[in-house]
C-alpha cells in the first residue's frame, strides 16, 4: 500500500522569499513587454523608455511565474530532477524571466548579463526585430515545448519521462489549451506510465478563467464537476484557489509538498515491491486571476481577472500620459528596489531560492536532449536481406522484413532503454509484428485474460490517437532518446500540424550552437494509398509528403524504397541520422523484389539511378524515359516496360528509379538535390519522361519545374480517385496502371507508327477486359495477379 501523507507547513520567511522571487519575475515580464530603456526605474518613466510596438501576452504570465518560483523551492528542498513545460500560449515572458533570474539564461547568452545593462538588453530583445519570440521558444533554455500551438504539452511531458525514472516534468496546462482534442485525450497518458521504470508528470492545470476573448469551459463548471472529471481521468487533484498572494503562497507550497511526497511514495512502493498497479498520480489545479497583479482597470474597463488581460493591458502608453503613469505604477508595485541592487543584480537572499547547476530548470540536461543522446546499437541490416533469386521474385511484404530489423534494434538497446516504437494501434497491421518477439505493448490499465501483448513495461506504445503517439515520441526525442512512429499513410495527416511545429523546432535549434542535435523524427508510413483497396476512399491519401516538403530543406527527407532490401538500407540510414524529419513510405503486402542487397545499398546511397537491367538502351539517348518512385509505381512501370519491349522491340527505353524524393530538386534547393548536368544525364534534355509516382502528380512538377526538360515530364500518380476495389483497379482508376503507361508512351512518340497504334488498341481492350473481370470475379485478372518480370515475353 502507498502510505497516507500529511502536509507540512513552509516557514513564513521562505514564503516571503518566494513572494519576492515572484515579484521579480513579474517585474521582468512586464519589462519585457513594455520597456526599451530605464530598466530599473531609476528615474520617472518617459515615453522614450517604452517600445514603439507592444507585443506579448500578460494574462498567463503571472500565474506561470508563481508556479516557477514555487517549483524552485521544491527542487532545492527535495533535490529533484525537474524540467518545466509551459503549455499555455505565449508564456515567453515567464520562462525567459525565470531562466534569467536563475542565471541559466546569461550563461548561454553572456551579453544578456545579470546587471542593469543586461536587463535592458533582455527587455529590448523580447518580441523585437532580431530578438526572441513571445513563446517558450527553442531560444529559451530549459524549453522542450514552444507552446505556440496549443494542445501538446502533456503529451510531450509524458514522452519526456518514459524511461527516465528520476525525472519529474512539471507540466503547466492552460485552461484554454485544455479545450483542445489532443490535450483532453492526453490526460489518459497515465494509463501507460510505469511507476517503477518511468519518471513522473505533475500536471498543473492553470485555471485563470479565460482564453483570448472567451471564458474557458473548465473554469465555468462547478468545483465538484471539475474534481470528478480529473478523478475520472485517473488523477488525484489538489486545488489551490484564490487571489490573495499571502494565502496563495502558503496553499501552493503545501500542495507541492503533498504532490512531491505522493510521487515519491508511489515510485518507492512500485520499485521496492515490484507492484506496478496503476496508481492515482497527483495533479494541481491552480485557480488564480488572469493577469494577476496587473492593472485592475484601464479606462474604466476591468482588466485583472478578465480576458482583457490576455495580451497587452495598457496598449497606448506612448500617446496616453495616463497610460504611461499607470504603467509606471504597475512596475513600481513590485518594489524593484527591494529585489535588485543598484547594479541591477537580484539580491543574494532572493537568488538563493533557485537551485544550483543542472538542477536549475533552465540548465537541466533533459531539456537539451542531445547532451544525453546515446548512439543506438544497430545490427547489420544486410543480415536481413531478401535473397533475390530472379528479378521480381515475390516477397513477404517489405515492412514484414524490416520488422525483424526493428525487433533486433529493440533487443540490442534493452540495457539503455533508449528506443521505442510508437503507433496508433497499427504496429501489427503495418507489418511490424516481429517486434513482439522481444517486447510487448506498455500498458498500465486493467487487463483481462484474453488480452494479448500487454505488459506494464514494453518498448511499444500504442494509443488510438495519432496526436498522443506523435507527442510522446517528440518528448522522447527531445530528451535524448530514439524512436519510430508507424502509421497508416492516410491518417498521419492527423499530425500534420504537430510535424510542422517539430520541424520548425529543429530548424531553429539547428542554428543555436548551444543546442545539441537530437535523434531524427522517423515516420514509417505503411498501409499506403495503393494498397487500401479493402478500406476504400477514406483510407486513400498520400498527401503527407506534400506537407513535409514545405519545410526547410536542411530538415526534411522523404524516401520511397521500391523493395524490402532498399527499405532496410533506408531505415538503417534514418535511425542513425540526427536532427531530421525522415518520412519513409513502404508497403506491407507481398510484392516483387528487385535488387540484391549490394545493389540496394548502392542505389539508396545514390538515391536515384538508372536500372540498366530493366531498360534496353544501348548507346546514345533513349527514345523515352520510364521513371518511377514508390513500390507500386515501380511495379506498374516495369510491367509497362515489359509490354513495350515485347511489342515495340526497336524502342529504346531507359528506366529510372527514385528512392530519395529530394534528389529531384536542384542542388541549390536541397542538400540532396541533383545538379542540372546530373539530372539531365538521367532524364535527358529533350526526351519524354513518363513518371509513375506514388503520391499526387503535381509534387513532382513542383520539384522539377526548374529543370531543362520539365515540359516533357509527364507524371502519373494519385488523382483522388478511389473506392473499395481490387489492388490493380486502384492504379487503373488513377491512370497509373501498366496499360495506361504504355498508351502514354505511344501518345508521346508518333514514331511508334501503326505498330504503336495497334498496341494502344490492345491496351484499351485490356482495360475493358479488366473491368469486366473484376466486376464478375471480385479479383484482378490472372495475368495481373501472377505477373512476373521479363524483359520480353
C-alpha positions, 0 to 999 in steps of 0.5 A, spaced: 500 500 500 502 507 498 502 510 505 497 516 507 501 523 507 500 529 511 502 536 509 507 540 512 507 547 513 513 552 509 516 557 514 513 564 513 520 567 511 521 562 505 514 564 503 516 571 503 522 569 499 518 566 494 513 572 494 519 576 492 522 571 487 515 572 484 515 579 484 521 579 480 519 575 475 513 579 474 517 585 474 521 582 468 515 580 464 512 586 464 519 589 462 519 585 457 513 587 454 513 594 455 520 597 456 526 599 451 530 603 456 530 605 464 530 598 466 530 599 473 526 605 474 531 609 476 528 615 474 520 617 472 518 613 466 518 617 459 515 615 453 522 614 450 523 608 455 517 604 452 517 600 445 514 603 439 510 596 438 507 592 444 507 585 443 506 579 448 501 576 452 500 578 460 494 574 462 498 567 463 504 570 465 503 571 472 500 565 474 506 561 470 511 565 474 508 563 481 508 556 479 516 557 477 518 560 483 514 555 487 517 549 483 524 552 485 523 551 492 521 544 491 527 542 487 532 545 492 528 542 498 527 535 495 533 535 490 529 533 484 530 532 477 525 537 474 524 540 467 518 545 466 513 545 460 509 551 459 503 549 455 499 555 455 500 560 449 505 565 449 508 564 456 515 567 453 515 572 458 515 567 464 520 562 462 525 567 459 524 571 466 525 565 470 531 562 466 534 569 467 533 570 474 536 563 475 542 565 471 541 559 466 539 564 461 546 569 461 550 563 461 548 561 454 547 568 452 553 572 456 551 579 453 544 578 456 548 579 463 545 579 470 546 587 471 542 593 469 545 593 462 543 586 461 536 587 463 535 592 458 538 588 453 533 582 455 527 587 455 529 590 448 530 583 445 523 580 447 518 580 441 523 585 437 526 585 430 532 580 431 530 578 438 526 572 441 519 570 440 513 571 445 513 563 446 517 558 450 521 558 444 527 553 442 531 560 444 529 559 451 533 554 455 530 549 459 524 549 453 522 542 450 515 545 448 514 552 444 507 552 446 505 556 440 500 551 438 496 549 443 494 542 445 501 538 446 504 539 452 502 533 456 503 529 451 510 531 450 511 531 458 509 524 458 514 522 452 519 526 456 519 521 462 518 514 459 524 511 461 527 516 465 525 514 472 528 520 476 525 525 472 519 529 474 516 534 468 512 539 471 507 540 466 503 547 466 496 546 462 492 552 460 485 552 461 484 554 454 489 549 451 485 544 455 479 545 450 483 542 445 482 534 442 489 532 443 490 535 450 483 532 453 485 525 450 492 526 453 490 526 460 489 518 459 497 518 458 497 515 465 494 509 463 501 507 460 506 510 465 510 505 469 511 507 476 517 503 477 521 504 470 518 511 468 519 518 471 513 522 473 508 528 470 505 533 475 500 536 471 498 543 473 492 545 470 492 553 470 485 555 471 485 563 470 478 563 467 479 565 460 482 564 453 483 570 448 476 573 448 472 567 451 471 564 458 474 557 458 469 551 459 473 548 465 473 554 469 465 555 468 463 548 471 462 547 478 468 545 483 465 538 484 464 537 476 471 539 475 474 534 481 470 528 478 472 529 471 480 529 473 478 523 478 475 520 472 481 521 468 485 517 473 488 523 477 488 525 484 487 533 484 489 538 489 486 545 488 489 551 490 484 557 489 484 564 490 487 571 489 490 573 495 498 572 494 499 571 502 494 565 502 496 563 495 503 562 497 502 558 503 496 553 499 501 552 493 507 550 497 503 545 501 500 542 495 507 541 492 509 538 498 503 533 498 504 532 490 512 531 491 511 526 497 505 522 493 510 521 487 515 519 491 511 514 495 508 511 489 515 510 485 518 507 492 512 502 493 512 500 485 520 499 485 521 496 492 515 491 491 515 490 484 507 492 484 506 496 478 498 497 479 496 503 476 496 508 481 492 515 482 498 520 480 497 527 483 495 533 479 494 541 481 489 545 479 491 552 480 485 557 480 488 564 480 486 571 476 488 572 469 493 577 469 494 577 476 497 583 479 496 587 473 492 593 472 485 592 475 482 597 470 484 601 464 479 606 462 474 604 466 474 597 463 476 591 468 482 588 466 485 583 472 481 577 472 478 578 465 480 576 458 482 583 457 488 581 460 490 576 455 495 580 451 497 587 452 493 591 458 495 598 457 496 598 449 497 606 448 502 608 453 506 612 448 500 617 446 496 616 453 500 620 459 495 616 463 497 610 460 504 611 461 503 613 469 499 607 470 504 603 467 509 606 471 505 604 477 504 597 475 512 596 475 513 600 481 508 595 485 513 590 485 518 594 489 524 593 484 528 596 489 527 591 494 529 585 489 535 588 485 541 592 487 543 598 484 547 594 479 541 591 477 543 584 480 537 580 484 539 580 491 543 574 494 537 572 499 532 572 493 537 568 488 538 563 493 531 560 492 533 557 485 537 551 485 544 550 483 547 547 476 543 542 472 538 542 477 536 549 475 530 548 470 533 552 465 540 548 465 537 541 466 540 536 461 533 533 459 531 539 456 537 539 451 536 532 449 542 531 445 547 532 451 544 525 453 543 522 446 546 515 446 548 512 439 543 506 438 546 499 437 544 497 430 545 490 427 547 489 420 541 490 416 544 486 410 543 480 415 536 481 413 536 481 406 531 478 401 535 473 397 533 475 390 533 469 386 530 472 379 528 479 378 521 480 381 521 474 385 515 475 390 516 477 397 513 477 404 511 484 404 517 489 405 515 492 412 514 484 414 522 484 413 524 490 416 520 488 422 525 483 424 530 489 423 526 493 428 525 487 433 533 486 433 534 494 434 529 493 440 533 487 443 540 490 442 538 497 446 534 493 452 540 495 457 539 503 455 532 503 454 533 508 449 528 506 443 521 505 442 516 504 437 510 508 437 503 507 433 496 508 433 494 501 434 497 499 427 504 496 429 501 489 427 497 491 421 503 495 418 507 489 418 511 490 424 509 484 428 516 481 429 517 486 434 513 482 439 518 477 439 522 481 444 517 486 447 510 487 448 505 493 448 506 498 455 500 498 458 498 500 465 490 499 465 486 493 467 487 487 463 483 481 462 485 474 460 484 474 453 488 480 452 494 479 448 501 483 448 500 487 454 505 488 459 506 494 464 513 495 461 514 494 453 518 498 448 511 499 444 506 504 445 500 504 442 494 509 443 488 510 438 490 517 437 495 519 432 496 526 436 498 522 443 503 517 439 506 523 435 507 527 442 510 522 446 515 520 441 517 528 440 518 528 448 522 522 447 526 525 442 527 531 445 530 528 451 535 524 448 532 518 446 530 514 439 524 512 436 519 510 430 512 512 429 508 507 424 502 509 421 497 508 416 499 513 410 492 516 410 491 518 417 498 521 419 495 527 416 492 527 423 499 530 425 500 534 420 500 540 424 504 537 430 510 535 424 510 542 422 511 545 429 517 539 430 520 541 424 520 548 425 523 546 432 529 543 429 530 548 424 531 553 429 535 549 434 539 547 428 542 554 428 543 555 436 550 552 437 548 551 444 543 546 442 545 539 441 542 535 435 537 530 437 535 523 434 531 524 427 523 524 427 522 517 423 515 516 420 514 509 417 508 510 413 505 503 411 498 501 409 499 506 403 494 509 398 495 503 393 494 498 397 487 500 401 483 497 396 479 493 402 478 500 406 476 504 400 476 512 399 477 514 406 483 510 407 486 513 400 491 519 401 498 520 400 498 527 401 503 527 407 509 528 403 506 534 400 506 537 407 513 535 409 516 538 403 514 545 405 519 545 410 526 547 410 530 543 406 536 542 411 530 538 415 526 534 411 527 527 407 522 523 404 524 516 401 520 511 397 524 504 397 521 500 391 523 493 395 524 490 402 532 490 401 532 498 399 527 499 405 532 496 410 538 500 407 533 506 408 531 505 415 538 503 417 540 510 414 534 514 418 535 511 425 542 513 425 541 520 422 540 526 427 536 532 427 531 530 421 524 529 419 525 522 415 518 520 412 519 513 409 513 510 405 513 502 404 508 497 403 506 491 407 503 486 402 507 481 398 510 484 392 516 483 387 523 484 389 528 487 385 535 488 387 540 484 391 542 487 397 549 490 394 545 493 389 540 496 394 545 499 398 548 502 392 542 505 389 539 508 396 546 511 397 545 514 390 538 515 391 536 515 384 539 511 378 538 508 372 536 500 372 540 498 366 537 491 367 530 493 366 531 498 360 534 496 353 538 502 351 544 501 348 548 507 346 546 514 345 539 517 348 533 513 349 527 514 345 523 515 352 524 515 359 520 510 364 521 513 371 518 511 377 518 512 385 514 508 390 513 500 390 507 500 386 509 505 381 515 501 380 511 495 379 506 498 374 512 501 370 516 495 369 510 491 367 509 497 362 516 496 360 515 489 359 509 490 354 513 495 350 519 491 349 515 485 347 511 489 342 515 495 340 522 491 340 526 497 336 524 502 342 529 504 346 527 505 353 531 507 359 528 506 366 529 510 372 528 509 379 527 514 385 528 512 392 530 519 395 524 524 393 529 530 394 534 528 389 529 531 384 530 538 386 536 542 384 542 542 388 541 549 390 534 547 393 536 541 397 542 538 400 540 532 396 538 535 390 541 533 383 545 538 379 542 540 372 548 536 368 546 530 373 539 530 372 539 531 365 544 525 364 538 521 367 532 524 364 535 527 358 534 534 355 529 533 350 526 526 351 519 524 354 519 522 361 513 518 363 513 518 371 509 513 375 509 516 382 506 514 388 503 520 391 499 526 387 502 528 380 503 535 381 509 534 387 513 532 382 512 538 377 513 542 383 520 539 384 522 539 377 519 545 374 526 548 374 529 543 370 531 543 362 526 538 360 520 539 365 515 540 359 516 533 357 515 530 364 509 527 364 507 524 371 502 519 373 500 518 380 494 519 385 488 523 382 483 522 388 480 517 385 478 511 389 473 506 392 473 499 395 476 495 389 481 490 387 489 492 388 490 493 380 483 497 379 486 502 384 492 504 379 487 503 373 482 508 376 488 513 377 491 512 370 497 509 373 496 502 371 501 498 366 496 499 360 495 506 361 503 507 361 504 504 355 498 508 351 502 514 354 508 512 351 505 511 344 501 518 345 508 521 346 512 518 340 508 518 333 514 514 331 511 508 334 507 508 327 501 503 326 505 498 330 504 503 336 497 504 334 495 497 334 498 496 341 494 502 344 488 498 341 490 492 345 491 496 351 484 499 351 481 492 350 485 490 356 482 495 360 475 493 358 477 486 359 479 488 366 473 491 368 469 486 366 473 481 370 473 484 376 466 486 376 464 478 375 470 475 379 471 480 385 479 479 383 484 482 378 485 478 372 490 472 372 495 475 368 495 481 373 495 477 379 501 472 377 505 477 373 512 476 373 518 480 370 521 479 363 524 483 359 520 480 353 515 475 353 
